[in-house]
Amino acid sequence: MTGAPGKRCATIRAACSVGALAVAALSAGCGFHLEGRTPLPAAVKTPYLETEDRQSDFVQSLRRALLMNGAQLSPRKDKASAVVTILKDSIKQRVLSVSNLNEPNEYELTYTVSFSVTAGEQELLAPQELSTTRDYSFDPHLLLAKGHEADVLRGAMAQDLADMVMRRLARL
């Protein structure tokens, strides 16, 4: 009687293995890839990032995304397979609502980027503008916490925009 459960376990393990292989094969066949990973075409495998502000949240997020997806950033424009030019990188904040004391209660952040991609004299991607908007509440009694919240939102928005750019680069 002790041999029967062992055989059942082996049969179940084999069935699970076959099922896992089938799922993996189907996923690979449909073009599935892990979130955060965007296969890049050869034209943008060694890009050069041309921008005025190399330390902006967006540029840093795009740089990390390119490296995570197998790109090797070129230190020189003339040695790059493509040039990603950041034409605009700006954040605007506006007041959405105020209290009865005329103090801001809620803000809206809009992060806008504009970029183009060229390879030599050939334009691979015409200038495009992308933006994302988020809002957050504000309390003057929690100034430090709300300032940190705004910083976190800016970073998340920059990451979202970098992901959008990566999807467009992957389609080249």
N, C-alpha and C positions, 0 to 999 in steps of 0.2 A: 504494500500500500504506500510505502514511502517513496517509491520510484515514480508513481503517477503524478504527484504535484510537481516534481522536478521537470517531467516532460511537458506538463502544461505551462510552466513558467518559460521553458525554452521556446515553446510554440508561440506564446504571447510575445516574447521578446523579438522573435523573428518577424512576426506580423507587424509589430511596432516599427522595426527597422525598415521593412518594406514600405510601410506607410510614410515614414519620414523621408525615405528616398524619393517616393512618388511626389510628395509635396515639394521637395527641393527641386526636382526636375521640372515640375510644372511652373514653379516660381521663376526659375532661371529662363525657361522658355518664353515667358511673357515679358521679359525685360525688367523684371523686378530687381531692385537694388536696395540696400539698407538705407534708412533715412539718414540724411546728412552726407551721403556718398553720391556724387554725381560724376559718372564717367565722362571724362573730357576728351574731345577729339584731338588729333595730332596738331591741328592748327593752333591750339592754345595750351600745349603741354609745357612750353617755356615762355610764359608771358612776362611782359614788363608792365608794371603799374605806373602810369604817369598821372601825377596828382600834385596839387599845391600843398596839401596838408597830409603828410604820411602818417600822422598820429591820430587822425579822426577815428571815431568809433567805427564808421562804415569801412574805411580803408583797412583798419586792423582786422575787422571781421571778414572782409573779402580776402585778405592775405591769408588768414588762417584757413578759410574754406578752400582756397586754391591749393594750399599745401596738403590739407587733409585728403584732397581728391587726386593726389599724385602729380600735381604741377610742380615744376622746379622754377621758381621765380628768377628771372634773369636780372642781374645787377646793371646791365647795360641795354639801352634801347636798341642799338644796332645788332646785338647778338640774340634778340628775342624772336620767337616764332610769331608772336602777335603783341600788339601794344593795346592795353586796356587803358583808355584815357578817361579819367574822372573829370567831367566838365563842370559838375555842380555837386556840392555836398553841404546841405544846409538843414538846420533845425529851426523851426519857428514855434513860438509859444504864444498862445492867446488866451485871454480870460473867457471862460464860458458862462460863469455865473458869479454873482456877488451877494454878500450877506446884507442884512438891513443896516449894517454899519459901513457899507460900501467897501468891504474887504473881500478879496477873491475867495470863492468857495471851491471853484473847479477850474482847471486849466485843460487846454487841448495842446498836445504836441504833434507837430507834423514834421516828419523827416523826409526830405526830398533829395534824390540823387539823379544825376544825368550822366550817361557814359556812352562811349563808342568803342568799337574794336576794329583795328586795322592790322594788316599784315603787309608790310612794305607799302606799296602804293594802292593796294587793294583794300576796299572797305568791306570788312566781314560783317559788321553790324553798325547800321546807321545810328546816329545819336538818339538815345531813348531816355525818357524820364520816368522814374518810378518814385512812388511816395507811399507812406503809410502814416496813419493817424491813430493816436491813442489819447484818452483823456484820463485825468486823475483828480481826486478830490484834494483840497488843500485846507489845512488848519494851522493858523499862525501859532498856536500853542504847541504844535508838534513840528516845528520848523526843520529840525535836523532830520527827523524821520521822513518827512515829505520831500526834503531835498534829496535824500538817498533814494526814495521811490522814483523820483524823476530821473535820476542817474541810471537806475536799473531799467526803467522804461526805454531810455535812449539807447542803452546797450542792446536790449531785446529788439528794438526797432531796426537798429543797424544790422543785427544778425538776420532778421527777416529780409531786409533789402539785399544783403549779400547772398542769401539763398535764392532770391529771385534772379539776381544776376547770374549765379551759377547755373540755374536751369536754362537761361538763355544762351550761355556759353556752351552748354552741353548739346544744344540743338544746332550748332554751327557745322 
